[in-house]
Amino acid sequence: MGHKIAVMGATGAVGREVLTTLSERGFDINDITVLASSRSAGTKVSFGEEGELTVQNLANFDFKGIDIVLSSPGGAVSAEYSPKAAAAGAVVIDNTSHFRMDPDVPLIVPEVNPEALAGYKKRNIIANPNCSTIQMVHVLKPLHELGLIKRVVVSTYQAVSGSGKDAMDELFNQTRGIFVNDPVKKECFTKQIAFNVIPHIDVFMEDGYTKEEWKMMVETKKILDPKIKVTATCVRVPVFIGHSEAVSIEFEKEVTVEQAREALKDTPGITVIDYRQDEGYVTPQEAQGEDATFVSRIRVDPTVDNGLSLWVVADNLRKGAALNAVQIAELLIKDHLS
C-alpha cells in the first residue's frame, strides 16, 4: 500500500539528502509532501523519478493522514511542529537536537539500539542522534560487546556542512576571497574557517565544554551504556562534507587489534580499510556520498591498559543524518507499523 511521508525542512542540506536517500533506497511511499518555511513555499525540490516536488508552507500544513514525518527544520521549528504532527497521528523522526535527551523519546541508531525504538509510542517522536555521535557509537557497539568499554576520548574533525548550506557557502566564499585579496567575512563561524580549524562548535557551557561536545558525551550514554565515560573535543575543519574522528578506547579487558578488526568487519554498515601503508586509510573525500561508516588506523593505545585507538570517517549528511533517519523509518515500518 505504501506510506504517506512528509519531509519537514525539505529545502535544507539534510532535507534534500533525505529525499535523495528515500529515492535511492526505494522507500515504500504512497504519497510524499515536502514542507519548509513560507519563504520557500512554492519552490521546487528534486525527488527521484518524480522529478520535482513543490514545497508547501509548514505553518499551514495539516498533518492528519501522514504516517511518518522526517524532520530537519532546526530545533526551534521542530519544537513547535513535531508535537503537532505527532498529535495528528504521525510518527516523527526528528534530526534536530531538541528531543534527543527527552526520557520519553528514543534516541536511535538502528545498528546499535533497535530495541529502544519501541519507546516511540510515548510521544510519537523518535530522535536522530548528533551526526558525530552516530558514527562513533556505530563503531563502539561491536567493540563494547567484545570487552566492555570503560572510557572514550574522541577528537572530531567536523565538516562545515554540519552547520548547513550557509556554512558551506562561507567556506567557499572565504577560500575564493583569500586568493583575490578580498576581506574575510565571518557570519556562520566565530573565526575564519578557510585554511583554518576552529575548536568551537555550538555554544560554550559553564564547565568549558561546548554543547556539541556535551551532546556526544550524553548521547553515547543514552544510546549505548550509561556507564561509559566520554570526553570529547569537537573541531570544525575546512572540509565541505564528511566528519572524521580520532577515537581512543579503554576496555575492561584486553581486546586485540585483530579481534576489533574482525568484529567491525562483521558489523552491518561498517567498512574497514586499514592498511599500514600510504593511502591505506579513508579520508572525508572518499567517504562523501557513501552510506558506510569507515574505520581505519586500528592500533594499540600503549598509554592505558586494554586500550585501542582508531580513525572513523562518515558522510555526515548521510549516515550522520539522512540515512540514519530513513533507516529508523524502515525499522519502524518493519517492526511496528506493518
C-alpha positions in Angstrom: 0.0 0.0 0.0 2.9 2.4 0.7 3.1 5.1 3.3 2.3 8.8 3.4 5.5 10.7 4.1 6.2 14.3 4.9 9.7 15.8 4.8 9.9 18.8 7.1 12.8 21.2 6.3 13.0 19.9 2.8 15.0 22.7 1.3 17.9 22.4 3.7 21.0 20.3 3.1 19.8 17.4 5.3 16.2 17.6 3.9 17.5 17.4 0.4 19.7 14.4 1.4 16.6 12.8 3.0 14.8 13.0 -0.3 17.8 11.5 -2.2 18.1 8.7 0.3 14.4 7.8 0.2 14.6 7.6 -3.6 17.8 5.6 -3.7 16.6 3.1 -1.2 13.2 2.6 -2.9 11.3 3.5 0.2 7.7 2.3 0.0 5.9 5.6 -0.5 2.3 6.1 -1.4 2.4 9.9 -1.2 5.2 12.4 -0.2 4.8 16.0 0.9 7.7 18.4 1.2 7.5 21.2 3.8 9.5 24.3 4.6 9.1 27.9 5.7 6.8 30.4 4.0 9.8 32.0 2.1 10.4 28.6 0.4 6.8 27.7 -0.2 6.2 27.3 -4.0 9.8 26.4 -4.8 10.7 23.0 -6.2 13.0 20.3 -4.9 14.2 17.2 -6.7 12.9 13.8 -5.9 13.9 10.6 -7.8 11.7 9.6 -10.8 9.1 12.1 -9.6 11.3 14.8 -11.0 10.3 17.8 -8.8 8.1 18.3 -5.8 6.5 21.7 -4.9 7.3 22.9 -1.4 4.4 23.6 0.9 4.2 26.1 3.7 4.8 24.2 7.0 2.9 26.8 9.0 -0.4 26.0 7.1 0.0 22.2 6.8 -2.4 19.7 8.3 -0.6 16.5 9.3 -3.7 14.4 9.6 -3.3 11.3 7.5 0.5 11.4 7.4 2.2 8.2 8.6 5.8 9.3 9.1 7.4 12.8 9.2 11.2 13.1 8.6 12.0 16.4 10.3 15.1 18.5 9.7 14.0 22.2 10.1 16.1 23.3 13.0 15.5 22.9 16.7 13.1 25.8 17.4 10.9 24.9 14.4 10.8 21.2 15.3 10.0 22.1 18.9 6.8 23.7 17.6 5.7 21.5 14.8 6.9 18.0 15.7 4.5 17.7 18.6 1.7 19.0 16.3 2.5 16.3 13.8 2.7 13.6 16.5 -0.7 14.7 17.9 -2.2 14.4 14.4 -1.2 10.7 14.4 2.1 10.8 12.5 5.4 9.3 13.9 8.1 12.0 13.8 11.7 11.1 13.2 13.5 14.3 14.2 17.0 15.2 13.1 17.3 18.2 15.4 18.8 18.2 18.9 15.6 19.3 20.6 14.2 16.0 21.7 17.3 13.8 22.0 17.7 13.8 25.8 13.9 13.7 26.5 13.5 10.5 28.5 10.2 9.7 26.7 11.9 10.0 23.2 14.0 7.1 22.0 17.4 8.1 20.5 18.2 5.6 17.8 21.0 4.2 15.7 19.4 1.1 14.1 22.6 -0.9 14.1 23.2 -0.1 17.8 19.9 0.0 19.8 17.0 -1.1 17.7 15.2 -2.4 20.7 14.8 1.1 22.1 12.6 2.0 19.2 9.5 0.5 20.9 9.5 3.5 23.2 8.3 5.8 20.4 4.7 5.3 21.4 5.1 7.6 24.4 5.2 10.7 22.3 5.2 9.5 18.7 8.6 11.1 18.3 11.9 9.4 17.6 15.2 11.3 17.8 18.1 11.0 15.4 21.4 11.5 17.3 24.1 14.1 16.6 26.0 13.3 13.4 29.3 12.8 15.2 27.6 10.6 17.9 26.1 8.3 15.2 29.3 7.3 13.5 31.1 6.9 16.8 28.5 4.6 18.5 28.1 2.7 15.3 31.8 1.7 15.8 31.7 1.4 19.6 28.8 -1.1 19.7 30.6 -4.2 18.4 33.7 -3.3 20.4 31.7 -2.8 23.6 30.4 -6.4 23.1 34.0 -7.6 22.9 35.3 -6.0 26.0 33.0 -3.6 27.8 34.2 0.0 27.2 35.2 2.0 30.2 36.3 5.3 28.7 36.3 7.0 25.3 38.5 10.0 24.3 37.4 11.5 21.0 38.6 14.4 18.9 36.4 15.3 15.9 37.2 17.0 12.6 33.8 18.1 11.5 32.8 19.3 8.1 31.1 22.7 7.6 28.0 21.1 6.2 27.2 20.1 9.8 26.2 23.8 10.1 24.1 23.9 6.9 24.3 25.4 3.4 25.2 28.9 4.6 28.3 27.5 6.3 29.3 25.7 3.2 28.9 28.9 1.2 31.0 30.7 3.8 33.9 28.3 3.4 33.7 28.6 -0.4 33.5 32.3 -0.4 36.3 32.8 2.1 38.6 30.4 0.2 37.9 32.1 -3.1 38.2 35.6 -1.4 41.7 34.8 0.1 43.1 34.2 -3.4 41.9 37.5 -4.7 42.7 39.5 -1.5 39.0 40.1 -0.6 38.4 40.8 3.2 37.3 37.7 5.1 33.7 37.8 6.1 32.6 35.8 9.2 28.9 35.1 9.5 28.4 31.4 10.4 31.7 30.9 12.3 33.4 32.8 15.1 36.7 32.8 13.2 37.9 32.4 9.7 37.2 28.8 8.6 39.1 28.8 5.3 42.7 27.4 5.8 41.9 27.1 9.5 40.5 24.9 12.2 38.1 26.1 14.9 37.9 24.2 18.3 34.4 25.6 18.9 31.1 24.0 17.7 27.8 25.2 19.3 27.8 27.3 22.4 30.1 27.1 25.4 28.8 25.6 28.6 29.9 26.5 32.2 32.3 23.6 32.5 34.3 24.7 29.5 32.9 22.1 27.1 30.9 23.2 24.1 27.3 21.9 23.6 28.5 19.8 20.7 30.9 18.0 23.0 28.3 17.6 25.6 25.9 16.1 23.0 28.5 13.4 22.2 29.1 12.6 25.8 25.5 12.3 27.0 24.1 10.8 23.8 26.6 8.0 23.8 25.5 7.1 27.3 21.8 7.1 26.4 22.3 5.1 23.2 25.0 2.6 24.3 25.7 2.4 28.0 25.3 5.0 30.8 28.5 3.6 32.5 30.8 4.6 29.6 32.8 7.7 30.3 33.3 10.0 27.3 35.3 13.2 26.9 35.2 15.0 23.5 36.9 17.9 21.7 34.9 19.0 18.7 36.6 20.9 15.9 35.3 22.5 12.8 37.6 22.0 9.8 37.6 23.4 6.2 36.0 20.3 4.7 32.7 20.6 2.9 31.3 17.1 3.7 32.4 14.2 5.9 33.2 14.1 9.6 36.3 12.4 10.9 37.1 11.3 14.5 40.2 10.1 16.3 38.9 7.7 18.9 40.8 6.2 21.8 39.0 3.5 23.8 39.8 1.9 27.2 38.3 -1.5 27.8 37.6 -3.6 30.9 39.6 -6.4 29.4 42.1 -6.9 26.6 40.7 -6.5 23.1 43.3 -7.2 20.4 43.6 -5.3 17.1 42.7 -8.5 15.3 39.6 -9.1 17.4 38.5 -5.5 16.9 39.1 -5.6 13.2 37.1 -8.8 12.7 34.2 -7.5 14.9 34.0 -4.3 12.9 34.1 -6.1 9.6 31.2 -8.2 10.7 29.0 -5.2 11.6 26.4 -4.1 9.0 27.2 -0.6 7.6 30.8 -0.5 8.7 33.7 -0.8 6.2 37.2 -1.4 7.5 40.0 0.0 5.3 43.1 -0.4 7.5 46.4 -0.9 5.8 49.6 0.3 7.3 50.9 2.0 4.2 50.4 5.1 2.1 46.7 5.6 1.3 45.7 2.6 3.4 43.0 4.6 5.3 39.9 6.6 4.5 39.5 10.4 4.4 36.4 12.5 4.2 36.9 13.0 0.4 36.4 9.2 -0.2 33.6 8.9 2.3 31.5 11.7 0.6 28.3 10.2 -0.9 28.8 6.8 0.7 26.5 5.2 3.2 29.1 3.3 5.2 30.9 4.3 8.4 34.6 3.8 7.6 37.2 2.6 10.1 41.0 2.9 9.7 44.2 3.1 11.7 43.3 0.4 14.3 46.1 0.1 16.7 47.0 -0.4 20.4 47.0 2.6 22.7 50.0 1.9 24.9 49.2 4.7 27.4 46.4 2.7 29.2 45.7 -0.9 30.0 43.5 -2.5 27.4 43.4 0.4 25.0 42.9 0.8 21.3 42.9 3.8 19.0 41.2 4.2 15.6 40.1 6.6 12.9 36.4 6.9 12.0 35.0 8.7 8.9 31.5 9.1 7.6 29.4 11.3 5.3 27.7 13.5 7.9 24.8 14.3 5.6 24.1 10.6 5.0 24.9 8.2 7.9 25.2 11.2 10.2 21.7 12.4 9.3 19.5 11.5 6.4 20.4 7.8 6.0 20.1 7.1 9.7 16.7 8.8 9.8 15.5 6.7 6.8 16.9 3.5 8.4 14.9 4.4 11.5 11.7 4.8 9.3 12.4 1.4 7.7 12.8 -0.3 11.0 9.7 1.4 12.3 7.6 0.1 9.4 9.2 -3.4 9.7 8.7 -3.9 13.4 5.9 -1.6 14.5 3.7 -0.2 11.6 3.4 -3.2 9.3 
